[in-house]
């Protein structure tokens, strides 16, 4: 496992999100955790630093991700339409 993969998996754990998630869900989770662990409420600012670092890492990965619009990738992202097309009678 590469170092980048390990860092991303740790960031996902810190943000308490799964590996299959949308950008909207990531942002929503970040805001929830930011409210919960804000230094004004939560005594330890170390947790907020981890959350911010993890969010930045995931956001940078998403911003620099190269999208693939080939048929196989589209079917992975939209499994319901692929499934319906495959088993059409």
Order of alpha helices (4+ residues) and beta strands (2+ residues): alpha-alpha-alpha-alpha-alpha
